[in-house]
Amino acid sequence: MPSLKDLKNRISSVKSTRKITSAMKMVAGSKLRRAQEKAESARPYAARMARMLSSLATSLAESEAEVPRLISGTGKEENVLVIVVTADRGLCGAFNSNAVREARRLIRQHEADGKTVSLICVGRKGRDLLRKDHASKILFALENVGRKGGVTFEEADNLNGKILAMYDEGKFDICEVVYNRFKSVISQVVTVKQLVPFTVEKDPNLPKNVKPEPIIGLEFEPDRKSILEALLPRALSVAIYGALLESMAGSQAAQMTAMDNATRNAGEMINKLTLNYNRSRQAAITKELIEIISGAEAV
């Protein structure tokens, strides 16, 4: 049985830990509000761009013109590039491990189909977890993305530039991104999205069996293909930017939830330890009184 001093030291230690987790919860909560606002404000822009690209691609396909390579692909599916987006820090529950688990599932699936897989890790935790089993597949890793003032579009655009350069060099045929999409404070959904060949997403407001209407009656300068080729790299940057924003908001929400649970658990542990301390102290006092009374009666 631990002594009174051990119990008192442990209570003091748990109280110090509770102060830390409570402070981290408040910090994550303040960062979450800004990250959530950015993620939600980027969604309409991405949806509108997807509608515009969908209309352009549909019009181009119906005119039987040559489709840009970012949509048509290389004609092969041999090499796959997987971008894994996680956080740089832990203490956020299963946020990082869920994304890494999905990435490992994708790797196993593609390798079972005879494809070669390479990785780009955005976030220190994803790199550290994947390096144990797939170190040879990691091309490079990005750290401290959004560390100062949140995720910026320039960071996403720079990453997109590297991806497009690799695509032009023929280093991959398909590019997918794995990230946690922010749904609510207590829910982040692991999402896999194909970036290259660029998949034009359907407008969610349209019925399931209705195709997007092509742009009719408009004149394009210089032409639809040139406009589409100019917009596609921008759309990829927007898609990457959205994934980074969603992951940032999700990581802050997961950390706030984890620190809230840790703070409450610390409070419960303090109550139990205090109860044990009081019982042990009362038992020691009772024992001393019995010894004093027994000694007095013996005299």
Secondary structure by P-SEA (a helix, b strand, c coil): cccaaaaaaaaaaaaaaaaaaaaaaaaaaaaaaaaaaaaaaaaaaaaaaaaaaaaaaaaaaaacccccccccccccccbbbbbbbbbccccccaaaaaaaaaaaaaaaaaaaabbbbbbbbccaaaaaaaccccccccccccccccccccccaaaaaaaaaaaaaaaaaccccbbbbbbbbbcccccccbbbbbcccccccccccccccccccccccccccccaaaaaaaaaaaaaaaaaaaaaaaaaaaaaaaaaaaaaaaaaaaaaaaaaaaaaaaaaaaaaaaaaaaaaaaaaaac
